[in-house]
């Protein structure tokens, strides 16, 4: 791949996704980008150095992590303004997704610097795709809180959202987190657990919180690695239609269109018009 030439002599920040385990998952574009940029901003230069060495990429790296990125952000933009191209990578997966990089990308956008994605692996989406949970609507909510009470509230809010929630958890906290999940939502709450995605010991477990705790307790080795928890959202409960409302609807329907009748009844009984209309249609079909 020929390095892109910027006619205005301004460099580009490439946000490059790297494999989350299996090195064969790296894209051709990611390899080409890492080979062509002037600098690579790495969460851990030693970790990224192993990746670059594996693919025989000789590039200059510098550290950009949680503790220094606010200080480094302006330096990155200065380099871009000098015409240097820079790749931003995390230890694994897509940068900024519970990884460093936000301060840099945000400042780049504020100052009009060039930023472009080089997409690839992301543990959250990889786990979701094989979870068996609804994927039409979902939310990624990062790492669980460190404190027990905050975790319990975190789980309740995730469940009450009504959509699938994806979260990360650390090895040393997984059992405490599951105990809080059990306290917050009950032992029979369904959950999906994934670890070491794309690696040799990749594992998926789907079942109740109680079953997952037993599964991980039986073999503590299963508690180790990169962990993802997924929680289904609370099922929507259909509004119950009072018998009186049904009787009024039956009286009004011969006198006016069904939708209009539903509107009158819904207003009188403080019901949702669409829910009443759907219930009426379903009853007719039955």
DONUDREN-102283 format. One record per residue: x, y, z of N, C-alpha, C in turn. Coordinates in steps of 0.2 Angstrom, whole numbers, padded with zeros to 4 digits, always signed. Layout:
XYZXYZXYZ/...
***
This chain:
+0004-0006+0000+0000+0000+0000+0004+0006+0000/+0003+0011-0005+0007+0017-0005+0004+0022+0000/+0009+0025+0004+0007+0030+0009+0003+0035+0006/-0003+0037+0009-0007+0042+0006-0003+0049+0007/-0004+0053+0002-0001+0060+0002-0006+0065+0003/-0005+0069+0009-0010+0074+0010-0007+0081+0007/-0012+0083+0002-0010+0089-0001-0009+0095+0003/-0012+0095+0009-0011+0101+0013-0005+0100+0018/-0002+0094+0017+0004+0093+0022+0002+0091+0029/-0004+0090+0030-0006+0088+0037-0006+0081+0038/-0004+0078+0043-0004+0071+0044-0011+0068+0046/-0011+0062+0047-0017+0058+0049-0016+0054+0055/-0021+0054+0060-0021+0049+0065-0025+0044+0063/-0022+0038+0063-0026+0032+0061-0028+0028+0068/-0034+0027+0069-0036+0023+0075-0036+0016+0073/-0031+0012+0075-0031+0005+0072-0032-0001+0077/-0037-0005+0075-0039-0011+0079-0034-0016+0078/-0032-0020+0083-0028-0025+0083-0031-0031+0085/-0028-0037+0084-0032-0043+0087-0033-0044+0094/-0038-0047+0096-0039-0048+0103-0036-0054+0106/-0033-0058+0101-0030-0065+0104-0027-0068+0098/-0031-0070+0093-0028-0073+0087-0025-0068+0082/-0018-0069+0081-0015-0064+0077-0017-0064+0070/-0020-0070+0068-0022-0070+0061-0028-0066+0059/-0031-0063+0065-0037-0059+0064-0035-0052+0062/-0029-0050+0061-0027-0043+0059-0028-0042+0052/-0031-0036+0050-0033-0035+0043-0027-0033+0039/-0027-0034+0033-0022-0031+0028-0021-0024+0029/-0026-0020+0029-0026-0013+0030-0022-0011+0036/-0024-0015+0042-0020-0013+0048-0013-0014+0047/-0011-0020+0044-0004-0021+0043+0000-0016+0039/-0004-0014+0033-0001-0009+0029-0001-0002+0032/-0006+0000+0036-0006+0006+0040+0000+0006+0045/+0001+0001+0049+0006+0001+0054+0013+0001+0051/+0014-0002+0045+0020-0002+0041+0022+0005+0038/+0017+0009+0037+0018+0015+0033+0018+0022+0037/+0015+0021+0043+0015+0028+0047+0022+0029+0050/+0023+0036+0052+0029+0038+0055+0030+0036+0062/+0024+0036+0066+0024+0034+0073+0018+0030+0075/+0019+0026+0080+0014+0022+0083+0013+0024+0090/+0007+0026+0092+0006+0028+0099+0003+0021+0102/+0006+0018+0107+0004+0012+0110+0002+0012+0117/-0003+0009+0119-0004+0008+0126+0001+0006+0130/+0005+0000+0128+0010-0003+0131+0015-0004+0125/+0021+0000+0125+0025-0001+0119+0028-0008+0119/+0029-0011+0125+0032-0018+0125+0027-0023+0122/+0021-0022+0124+0016-0027+0121+0015-0026+0113/+0015-0020+0111+0014-0018+0104+0020-0020+0100/+0026-0020+0104+0032-0022+0100+0032-0029+0098/+0029-0033+0102+0029-0040+0101+0024-0041+0095/+0019-0038+0094+0014-0038+0088+0018-0036+0082/+0022-0030+0082+0025-0028+0077+0031-0033+0075/+0034-0035+0080+0040-0040+0078+0037-0046+0075/+0031-0049+0077+0028-0055+0074+0027-0053+0066/+0025-0047+0064+0024-0046+0057+0030-0042+0054/+0035-0042+0057+0041-0039+0054+0040-0032+0052/+0037-0028+0057+0036-0021+0056+0041-0017+0060/+0044-0013+0057+0049-0009+0060+0047-0002+0060/+0044+0000+0066+0041+0007+0067+0043+0010+0074/+0043+0016+0074+0045+0020+0080+0038+0020+0084/+0039+0018+0091+0033+0018+0095+0034+0023+0101/+0029+0026+0103+0029+0030+0110+0023+0028+0114/+0024+0029+0120+0018+0027+0125+0013+0032+0125/+0007+0029+0125+0001+0034+0126-0004+0029+0130/-0005+0031+0136-0009+0027+0140-0013+0032+0145/-0017+0029+0149-0022+0032+0154-0019+0038+0158/-0012+0037+0160-0009+0041+0164-0005+0047+0161/-0005+0047+0154-0001+0052+0151-0005+0055+0144/-0010+0052+0143-0013+0054+0136-0015+0062+0136/-0018+0064+0142-0020+0071+0142-0014+0076+0140/-0008+0074+0143-0002+0078+0142+0001+0077+0135/+0000+0071+0132+0003+0069+0126-0002+0072+0120/-0008+0073+0121-0013+0075+0116-0011+0080+0111/-0009+0086+0114-0007+0092+0110+0000+0090+0106/+0004+0086+0109+0010+0084+0106+0009+0080+0099/+0004+0076+0100+0001+0072+0094-0001+0076+0089/-0005+0081+0091-0008+0086+0086-0002+0090+0083/+0003+0092+0086+0008+0096+0084+0012+0091+0078/+0013+0085+0080+0016+0081+0075+0012+0080+0069/+0005+0079+0070+0001+0079+0064+0001+0085+0060/+0002+0091+0063+0002+0097+0059+0009+0098+0056/+0014+0094+0058+0021+0094+0055+0021+0089+0049/+0015+0086+0048+0014+0081+0042+0016+0074+0043/+0016+0072+0050+0018+0065+0052+0011+0061+0052/+0011+0055+0050+0006+0051+0051+0007+0046+0057/+0002+0046+0061+0002+0042+0067-0003+0037+0068/-0001+0031+0070-0006+0026+0071-0007+0025+0079/-0014+0025+0081-0015+0024+0088-0018+0017+0089/-0014+0013+0094-0016+0006+0095-0017+0005+0103/-0021+0000+0105-0021-0002+0112-0018-0009+0112/-0018-0012+0118-0015-0018+0119-0018-0023+0115/-0025-0023+0114-0029-0028+0110-0036-0024+0108/-0038-0026+0102-0045-0024+0100-0045-0017+0098/-0051-0013+0098-0052-0007+0095-0050-0001+0101/-0045+0003+0099-0044+0009+0104-0050+0012+0106/-0050+0015+0112-0055+0019+0115-0061+0015+0118/-0062+0009+0116-0067+0005+0119-0065+0002+0126/-0066+0006+0131-0063+0004+0138-0055+0004+0137/-0052+0008+0133-0045+0008+0132-0043+0016+0131/-0037+0017+0132-0035+0024+0131-0036+0027+0124/-0036+0034+0123-0036+0037+0116-0041+0042+0116/-0046+0042+0121-0052+0047+0120-0049+0054+0120/-0044+0056+0125-0042+0063+0125-0039+0065+0119/-0035+0061+0116-0031+0062+0109-0036+0063+0104/-0041+0059+0103-0046+0059+0097-0050+0065+0098/-0052+0066+0104-0057+0072+0106-0053+0078+0104/-0047+0079+0106-0043+0085+0105-0042+0086+0097/-0041+0080+0094-0040+0081+0086-0046+0083+0083/-0052+0081+0085-0058+0083+0082-0060+0091+0084/-0058+0093+0090-0059+0100+0092-0055+0104+0087/-0049+0102+0086-0044+0106+0082-0044+0105+0075/-0048+0100+0072-0049+0099+0065-0044+0095+0062/-0040+0091+0066-0035+0086+0064-0038+0080+0060/-0034+0077+0056-0037+0071+0052-0037+0065+0056/-0043+0062+0057-0043+0056+0061-0047+0051+0057/-0045+0045+0056-0048+0040+0052-0048+0033+0055/-0053+0029+0055-0053+0022+0058-0050+0017+0054/-0047+0012+0057-0045+0006+0053-0048+0000+0057/-0054-0002+0055-0058-0006+0060-0055-0013+0060/-0058-0016+0065-0056-0023+0066-0059-0026+0073/-0055-0030+0076-0058-0034+0082-0060-0030+0088/-0066-0032+0091-0068-0028+0097-0071-0034+0101/-0068-0035+0108-0071-0040+0112-0078-0040+0113/-0081-0034+0114-0088-0033+0116-0092-0035+0110/-0091-0033+0104-0095-0035+0098-0094-0043+0097/-0088-0045+0097-0086-0052+0096-0090-0057+0101/-0090-0055+0107-0094-0059+0112-0101-0059+0110/-0104-0053+0109-0111-0052+0108-0113-0056+0102/-0109-0057+0097-0111-0060+0091-0112-0068+0092/-0109-0070+0097-0110-0077+0098-0114-0079+0105/-0117-0074+0108-0120-0074+0114-0127-0078+0114/-0130-0077+0109-0137-0079+0108-0142-0074+0111/-0140-0068+0113-0144-0063+0116-0147-0059+0110/-0152-0055+0112-0155-0050+0106-0149-0045+0104/-0149-0044+0098-0143-0040+0095-0146-0034+0092/-0153-0033+0091-0156-0028+0088-0155-0021+0091/-0155-0022+0098-0153-0016+0102-0149-0018+0108/-0143-0015+0109-0139-0017+0114-0135-0011+0117/-0131-0011+0122-0127-0006+0125-0121-0009+0128/-0115-0005+0126-0109-0007+0130-0108-0003+0135/-0107-0005+0142-0107-0001+0147-0100-0001+0151/-0095-0004+0148-0088-0004+0150-0087-0008+0156/-0082-0007+0160-0081-0011+0166-0086-0010+0172/-0087-0015+0176-0092-0014+0181-0088-0010+0187/-0092-0006+0191-0089-0002+0196-0085-0006+0201/-0081-0003+0205-0076-0006+0210-0080-0008+0216/-0085-0004+0218-0088-0005+0225-0094-0009+0224/-0096-0013+0229-0101-0018+0229-0108-0015+0228/-0110-0010+0232-0116-0006+0231-0117-0003+0224/-0112+0000+0222-0112+0003+0215-0113-0002+0210/-0110-0008+0211-0111-0013+0206-0118-0016+0206/-0121-0017+0211-0128-0019+0212-0132-0014+0208/-0131-0008+0209-0136-0003+0206-0134-0003+0198/-0128-0004+0196-0126-0004+0189-0129-0010+0186/-0130-0016+0189-0133-0022+0186-0141-0020+0185/-0144-0017+0191-0151-0016+0190-0153-0011+0185/-0149-0006+0184-0150-0001+0179-0149-0004+0172/-0144-0008+0171-0143-0012+0165-0149-0016+0163/-0151-0020+0168-0157-0024+0167-0163-0020+0165/-0164-0015+0169-0170-0011+0168-0171-0007+0161/-0165-0007+0158-0164-0003+0152-0169-0007+0146/-0170-0013+0147-0174-0017+0143-0170-0019+0136/-0163-0018+0136-0159-0020+0130-0153-0024+0133/-0150-0028+0128-0144-0032+0130-0139-0027+0132/-0135-0029+0138-0130-0025+0140-0123-0029+0140/-0118-0026+0138-0111-0029+0137-0107-0026+0142/-0103-0029+0146-0098-0026+0151-0092-0030+0151/-0087-0027+0153-0080-0031+0155-0080-0032+0162/-0076-0037+0164-0074-0038+0171-0067-0041+0172/-0064-0039+0177-0057-0041+0178-0057-0048+0182/-0052-0051+0181-0051-0058+0184-0051-0058+0192/-0048-0053+0195-0048-0053+0202-0055-0051+0205/-0060-0049+0201-0066-0046+0204-0072-0050+0201/-0071-0055+0197-0077-0058+0194-0082-0061+0199/-0079-0065+0204-0083-0068+0208-0087-0064+0213/-0084-0058+0215-0088-0053+0219-0093-0050+0215/-0091-0049+0208-0096-0046+0204-0102-0050+0203/-0101-0057+0202-0107-0061+0201-0111-0062+0207/-0108-0062+0213-0112-0062+0219-0116-0055+0220/-0113-0050+0218-0118-0044+0218-0123-0044+0213/-0122-0047+0207-0127-0048+0202-0133-0052+0204/-0131-0058+0208-0136-0062+0211-0140-0058+0216/-0137-0054+0220-0140-0050+0225-0145-0045+0222/-0143-0042+0217-0147-0037+0213-0153-0040+0210/-0152-0045+0206-0157-0048+0201-0159-0055+0203/-0156-0058+0208-0158-0065+0209-0154-0071+0206/-0154-0076+0209-0150-0082+0207-0152-0085+0201/-0158-0084+0198-0160-0087+0192-0159-0082+0186/-0157-0076+0188-0156-0071+0182-0151-0074+0177/-0153-0074+0170-0149-0077+0165-0144-0072+0163/-0138-0075+0162-0132-0071+0160-0128-0075+0155/-0124-0072+0151-0119-0075+0146-0112-0073+0148/-0107-0077+0149-0101-0076+0151-0096-0078+0145/-0091-0074+0143-0086-0076+0138-0079-0074+0141/-0074-0078+0139-0068-0077+0141-0063-0079+0135/-0057-0076+0135-0051-0077+0131-0054-0078+0124/-0058-0074+0121-0060-0074+0114-0055-0074+0109/-0056-0079+0105-0051-0081+0099-0045-0084+0101/-0044-0085+0108-0038-0088+0110-0039-0096+0111/-0034-0099+0113-0034-0107+0114-0040-0109+0119/-0040-0105+0124-0045-0107+0130-0052-0103+0129/-0054-0101+0123-0060-0097+0122-0066-0101+0126/-0070-0098+0129-0075-0101+0133-0082-0097+0133/-0087-0100+0132-0094-0097+0132-0098-0101+0137/-0101-0097+0142-0106-0100+0146-0112-0096+0146/-0118-0100+0145-0125-0097+0146-0129-0100+0151/-0132-0097+0156-0136-0100+0161-0138-0095+0166/-0140-0097+0172-0142-0093+0177-0135-0090+0181/-0136-0085+0185-0130-0082+0189-0128-0088+0193/-0133-0091+0196-0131-0097+0201-0127-0102+0198/-0129-0104+0192-0125-0109+0188-0118-0107+0186/-0118-0100+0184-0111-0098+0182-0106-0097+0188/-0109-0096+0194-0105-0095+0200-0102-0102+0201/-0106-0107+0201-0104-0114+0202-0099-0117+0197/-0100-0115+0190-0096-0116+0185-0089-0114+0186/-0088-0107+0188-0082-0104+0189-0079-0106+0196/-0083-0108+0201-0080-0111+0207-0077-0117+0206/-0080-0122+0202-0077-0128+0201-0070-0128+0198/-0069-0123+0194-0062-0123+0191-0060-0116+0191/-0056-0114+0196-0054-0107+0197-0050-0104+0191/-0047-0109+0187-0044-0107+0181-0048-0103+0176/-0055-0105+0176-0059-0102+0171-0061-0095+0173/-0059-0093+0179-0060-0086+0181-0054-0081+0178/-0049-0084+0175-0043-0080+0173-0044-0078+0165/-0041-0073+0164-0041-0071+0157-0045-0064+0155/-0046-0063+0149-0050-0057+0147-0058-0059+0147/-0062-0056+0152-0068-0058+0153-0074-0053+0151/-0079-0056+0148-0085-0052+0146-0091-0055+0149/-0095-0050+0152-0102-0052+0154-0107-0049+0150/-0113-0053+0148-0118-0050+0145-0125-0052+0148/-0129-0047+0148-0135-0047+0152-0141-0045+0148/-0146-0050+0147-0152-0048+0143-0156-0042+0147/-0160-0038+0143-0164-0033+0146-0170-0036+0149/-0173-0032+0153-0180-0034+0156-0185-0034+0150/-0189-0040+0150-0194-0040+0145-0199-0035+0146/-0202-0032+0141-0207-0027+0141-0214-0031+0143/-0217-0028+0148-0223-0031+0150-0229-0027+0147/-0233-0031+0143-0239-0028+0140-0244-0025+0145/-0247-0019+0143-0251-0016+0148-0258-0020+0148/-0260-0022+0154-0266-0025+0154-0272-0021+0153/-0277-0024+0149-0283-0020+0147-0289-0022+0151/-0291-0017+0155-0297-0018+0160-0303-0021+0156/-0307-0025+0159-0313-0028+0156-0318-0022+0154/-0318-0017+0159-0323-0012+0157-0321-0008+0151/-0314-0008+0149-0312-0004+0143-0314-0009+0137/-0313-0015+0138-0315-0020+0132-0322-0019+0131/-0326-0019+0136-0334-0018+0135-0335-0011+0131/-0332-0006+0134-0333+0000+0130-0331+0000+0123/-0326-0003+0122-0323-0003+0115-0328-0007+0111/-0331-0013+0113-0336-0017+0110-0342-0013+0108/-0344-0008+0112-0350-0004+0111-0348+0002+0106/-0342+0004+0106-0340+0010+0102-0339+0008+0095/-0336+0002+0094-0333-0001+0088-0338-0001+0082/-0344-0003+0083-0349-0002+0077-0351+0005+0075/-0349+0010+0080-0352+0016+0078-0346+0021+0075/-0340+0018+0075-0334+0022+0072-0328+0017+0070/-0323+0020+0067-0318+0016+0065-0314+0013+0071/-0311+0008+0071-0308+0005+0077-0302+0009+0080/-0298+0012+0076-0293+0017+0078-0296+0022+0082/-0301+0025+0080-0304+0031+0083-0308+0028+0090/-0311+0023+0090-0314+0020+0096-0308+0018+0101/-0303+0016+0099-0297+0015+0103-0295+0021+0107/-0295+0026+0103-0292+0033+0105-0297+0035+0111/-0303+0035+0110-0308+0037+0115-0308+0033+0121/-0307+0026+0120-0307+0022+0126-0300+0023+0130/-0295+0023+0126-0288+0024+0129-0288+0031+0133/-0291+0036+0131-0291+0042+0134-0295+0042+0141/-0301+0038+0140-0305+0038+0146-0302+0034+0152/-0299+0028+0150-0296+0024+0155-0288+0025+0156/-0286+0030+0153-0278+0032+0154-0274+0026+0151/-0275+0023+0145-0272+0018+0142-0268+0020+0136/-0263+0016+0134-0259+0018+0128-0264+0016+0122/-0265+0021+0118-0269+0019+0112-0266+0014+0107/-0260+0014+0106-0257+0008+0102-0258+0002+0105/-0256+0001+0111-0257-0005+0115-0264-0008+0115/-0269-0003+0115-0276-0005+0115-0278-0008+0108/-0275-0004+0103-0277-0006+0096-0274-0013+0094/-0268-0014+0096-0264-0020+0095-0268-0026+0098/-0270-0025+0105-0274-0030+0108-0281-0031+0105/-0284-0026+0102-0290-0027+0099-0289-0031+0092/-0284-0029+0089-0283-0033+0082-0281-0040+0084/-0277-0041+0089-0275-0048+0091-0281-0052+0093/-0286-0049+0096-0292-0053+0098-0296-0055+0092/-0296-0050+0087-0300-0051+0081-0297-0057+0077/-0290-0057+0077-0287-0062+0073-0288-0069+0077/-0288-0069+0083-0289-0075+0087-0296-0078+0086/
***
